[in-house]
Amino acid sequence: MEEEFEDEAWNNSAGRGNAPEEEAENHEEPSENPKAVVSDCLQLFSSVDYIMEPGIFVQLKRYFQAGGTPEQVINTLSANYTAVAQTANLLAEWLIMAGVRVTDVQAMVENHLKDMILKTFDPKKADKIFTEEGETPGWLTEMIEHHTWRSLIYRLAEEYPECLMLNFTIKLISDAGFQSEITSISTAAQQIEVFSRVLKTAIAKFLSHPEDWQGAIEEVAKMVCHGQHTYVYSQVLIQVLSQEAKGGFIMKRLSQEITKYALKNNHNVTPITMALNGSSRHPQACEALTSMLSRNTLNPADITVLYRNYTSPEPPPIDLIRNPQFLELLVDSLFKVGVKINQEHKSKYIYLLGYAASVCEIPTKKGQPKGHRMLNKDELKATIIAIEKVHAICNVSRGSSELIADISTLYSCIRFPVVGVGVIRWVENTVTEPSYFKLCTESCPLHLALLDEVACVHASLHDQILRLLVRLFESKQDELEILVQLELKKMLLDRMVNLLARGCVVPVVKYISQCCTRGDTDISLIRYFVTEVLETVTHPYSSEFVQLFLPMVENEEITGSMRGEGDNDPVSEFIVHCKAHYTTL
């Protein structure tokens, strides 16, 4: 279907080169019925402001070749000339003379024209005018230099995806370097060249904005998941890039995040994922994994097949089980409270998770046979033991007081990244129970204190911890008294400040800044956060931190009661320092 569309588009584009010669030949030979030609031309000349139409010269040539008189055509054109365009120009000049800014007048005229075009646009007429030109019209080249008209083209292309003139114009816009403006994926996906440029721009944005990687990944994933053809094309491209020595792991992560986004939106991409990861060379493991991924659930039979494959002398590649969906299922099965696993098979679940988390493949050296792989299993045994210990603790529902005996075990095992992920999942599953905080008596529950330790040891898990803290901060705890709710939120803000102290600065401050802007958070909580941060941080500050934090510190409603008479208080000192060193803000 797509190929037919593209072939038709390109054939029509190529065919335009012969159009002028054919038209010239047709127009050079007088029609067999000159009276009909004259009558037809006069009817066109009688329409309002026809002298302003782009086809006026072609029709005049037809008219005179058919024997039409100059007097009649002059009288007809002038009688029907109402000067709409010239009147608009005159009104614009009057507005400017009356004191209206030129830019405002220009915007008025352009917006009205855009509305008129959107109401009256006819894709068939657009294609006809486009093909009659025989080449790219000069007015079109001028149009795409202006953002106003480019935005109009994007809207029209979204509404009329089959219009050849609009599709060709989108390609011109992309060729001119404005592909970052093409935010409509359905528009970009019509042509592979345009989509490739838009995809490249989105990936470059993801790579150059590490502080907002989640938003950038979602933007790329949304684009890639537009259709099956865009998904396959993009994933193949990213798969090739992931093989590069420099930055390959980042592309691998991007591919996995796109897969997660697709699954979250109920797209069955498992066959595509399995086709790209080289699993066809290991049919048993491939079949077992595909079975579980397609059902989104684990089962002992398939786990046993994978376990047998990965304990063999020649195991399949690690990437096969480093599938985000599979790892999520394993973590849930081992770290969620109350999940029952057959005791006979539990060790296999733990082995596979430990294997995926700790074993790494050593790059082959020159002279070694092709396909030969060396594995580093130094951390496998210790990882498996840590998973076993924490699984035994997490699998039983316990209160904070009952966990005190296991606290040293938890702290020693948390240093393993996979256990850190499991602890976050366990804590989330526990503290989001509706009755948890109602029954909790500690000022800081031990479950949440464990998150501080995870944040201290694993910087890569900061975003997961912050998402959980935000979820708890925004949760409704209506069964608690108002003062208890405020104390609970202060405790959660303490956890966020701890995250900030561990390096997760911008995401934390950005969230509180958004709370302040929305106005849905008690001002005393914002004040509490600002106080805690001012006691924690010291200069030099990053410009982004200052840009987010300074407006809250300067807000009289937030920090007015915290200021002294001089400039010796923390609030005044912070403001003075920022004003002195960040004058560009």
Buried (B, 14 or more C-beta within 10 A) or exposed (E): EEEEBBEEBEEBBEEBEEBEEEBEEEBEEEBEEBEEBBEBBBEBBEEEBBBEBEEBEEBBBBBBBBEBEEEBBEEBBEEBBEEEEEEBEEEBEEBBEEEEEEEEBEEBBBEEBBEEEEEEBEBEEBBEBBBBBBEBBEEBEEBBEEEEBBEBBBBBBEEBBEBBBBBBBBBBBBEEEBBBBBEBBEBBBBBBEBBBBBBEBBBEBBBEEEEBBEEBBBBBBBBBBBEEEBBBBBBEBBBEBBEEEEEEEBBBBBBBBBBBBBBEEEBEBBEBBBBBBBBEEBEEBBEBBBBBBEEEEBEBEBBBBBBBBBEEEEBBBBBBBBBBBBBBBBBBBBBBBEEEBEEEBBEBBBBBBBBBBBBEEEEEEEEEEEEEBEEEEEBBEBBBBBBBBBBEBBBEEBBBEEBEEBBEBBEEBBBBBBBBBBBBBBBBBBBEEEEBBEEBEEEBBBBBBBBBBBBBBBEEBBBBBBBBBBEBBEBEBEEBEEEEBBEBBBBBBBBBBBBBBBEBBBBBBBBBBEBBEEEEBEEEBBBBBBBBBBEEBEEEBEEEBBBBBBBBBBBEEBBEEBBEEEEEBBBBEBBEBBEEBBEEE
